[in-house]
Amino acid sequence: MAKRKVVSDAKPIKTNRKRGPGCSGGAGPFQKRSAKRGSASRQVPAAEKGARGGRDSLNLVEFPLGSIADRHPPDRKTLCFEDEVPDRGRGGMVKRKFVISGSDKYGLPTALDDEVVLGLIQVTLEQGFSCRRVAFSRYHLIRLLGWRDEGRSYQRLDTSLNRWLGVTLYFQNAWWNAATKTWMNRGFHVLEDYTTPADLWSGTQTGGLRARRLPCTITWHEVVFQSFENGRLKKLDMELYRTLTSAVAKRMYRFLDKRFWFSATLTYELKRFAFEHVGLSRCYDNSQIRRLLRPALLELEAVGFLAPLPAEKRYEKVCRGRWNIRLVRADCFAKSRNGRKPAREPVPERAPATPASLNARRRGGPAAPTEGPHPKAGDGSGQRIEDFLSALPAERLAQFEQEAFEQADALHLDGYRRNLDLGRCDLADHWRRIIVHGHAARKLGLS
């Protein structure tokens, strides 16, 4: 009787291909290669069509669910990320902390494990988020992720499920409760349990093809699934996501796609952005960070997600040892709901909006808002607002804009989001100015 070759989990599989997605941003070992070398585009299989309108978790996308590197030092068991955001309830800033604790056997998650969680969200979406227990086939999940259909991909998927079963996530002031509208402290596992076929590859080719389509199940932790039910989800273009080859670009795309909802221009302190939101190693200095981010920035510019910026506009030196990074959403990426780029129309100068004009706009009336309840021209209020905003540091201004959107009137938000979805970036930026200036007027006691 012929003996089957068993591949140990502890021994890496030899391959001539490049290593997995690391800090340099190379193509992953399981990702399908593009038909044309150097191009991010590829032919989307029929099984993947219709998966463009994916979903992503708003709570899980704020921080990396693992490091960008494809492996960790053996003695490392935890990852920690921190940042500060505006507190919409009490005002001021709230400090958030996110800790990942791995198991002794399977260790900490990496970028590929983060992808697996994203793929499981898409499988749950296909079933309408109807139940915590989700049935799927590994073949279908691998196709959703754009991995190559080969034994290594299936073995890597099994390792990822084992890893997520042993990983514990700790959120300190970092888990948003949609029901109470407050930041919460939560600790939980992502998955409660999973089931997969014991023998994936049988001795015959037909048996192996049959085994890879056998049903598997996972059960989301109650806290994670409850956040899905409470609507803590956002749209994600999975077709675009699969075209990205760099783990850094994928991570940046998911994070920025959420933050661009509030503003088309974002500014972050460079090290905080790279360490706390992208997941780069903290041993890098500013020049190394810029070098590591460059391939991912070029890739996101090539697919039309980020607007191309020269280095002198992309990076700003604040003081010795401190730099800011500026990220602008590309106009060509703002698409209509059917996925096509709408025709750009000339946009005249706009005056502040009134509730009446906003209601008319919601009913399909004229798009141009008229004179509104903001500070009147000529009384110096407008100049005071401009001076107030221009005096804010770049990072604080970005936080102020996010706070403005969180406290904005529903009608103003509707005007901004509708125009952004329809690709009317100039109009969307106009509504953004109304929201930000209105918030500044309230802070200054002008309205």
C-alpha positions, 0 to 999 in steps of 0.5 A: 500500500502506497504511503502518503506524504505528510507535510508537517505544519512546523516545516515550511513548504519549499517553493521557488516563488517569492515569499509572502506579502511582507513589508516590501509589498510583493505578491502573496504566495497564494495570489493569482498572478496577473496575466501581464507582468507588472500590471495589477489588472487580471481577468475575473473568473465567472465565479468571482463576478458579482462579488464586487459589492463586498462588505468589511467590518467597521470595528475590525478595520480600524487597526491591523488584525496582524502584522504585515510580515509573513512571520513573527519571532517565535517568542513574540505572543502579542501585538499592540496598537494605539491611537486617538480619535474625537469623542463625540459624546463627551468631547475632546479626544479618546485614547484607544488601544487594541491588543492581539494575543496569540496561542503558543501553538499557532502564534500571531496572525499575519496579513494572510490571516487578515484576508481570511477573516475578510473572506469569511465576511463575504461568505456570511454576506452571501448568506444574508448574515442570517446565522452565526454558523456559516457553511462554505467550501474552502474552494469557494473561499479561496476563489473569493480571496483570489488565491491559487487553487492548489494544495498550499492554499488549502493548507494555509487556510487550515492554519489560519482557522486554527490560528483564529481559534486561538487568538484573543482580541482586546479592545480598550475604548476601541469597540464601538457599540452602535446601540449605546453610541459609546466606546466599549472595552471588549475581549473575545475570539473571532471564531468560536469553532470550525469544522473542516474535512479531515483528509483534503487530498486523497490518493486520486485526482478525482478524490482530491477535487471532490474533497476540496468542495466538501462543506466546512463551517465556522461560528462567529463569536457572538460579539463579532456577529452582533456587530454585523447585525447592528450594521457595523459594516461598510461596502468594499470593492472586492474586485479592486481588492483582489487586484492589489498584490501588496499586503501594505496596499490591501491594508491601506485600501481597507483603512482609507476606504472607511476614513474617506467616507468622512473626508476626501483628504486625510492627513496623519502623522507618518509614524502613527499611520504606518505603525498603528494603522498599516502594521509596519514594524516600529523599528523603521525610521521616517525615511524607511517608512516612506520607502516601504510605503512607496510601492503601495502608494503607487499601486493604489494610484494605479488603480485609481483609488489615491490621487497621485501626489509628488513627494513634496506634497505627499509628505510634510515635515512638522519638526525634527523627526516628525513627518505628516503624510497626506492622502487624497481620494482620487476623483476618478475613483468616485463612481456611480452605483453601477460601477461606471465613472459618471460624466463630470459637469461644470460646478458653479460657485455655491453658497451655504445651504438652507434646510429648504434647499436640502429638502428640495434636493432630497426630493430631486429638486435643484442641486445648487444650495442657496444662502443658508443659516451660516454666518453672514458674509461681511460680519467677519465670522467667515474669516474667523472660521477660516483663521481658526481652521488654518491655525489647526495642525494637519493631524488635528484638522483631520480629527476635527473634520472627523468630529464634524462629520460625527456630529453633522446634521443628517441632511448635510450628511445625506448631501455629502454622501449622495454626491460622493456615491454619484461621483460628483466630487466637487459637490461632495467637497462643497457639502464637506465644507458646509459640515466642517465650517458649521462645526467650527462656527458652533465651537466659536459660538457663532451659530 
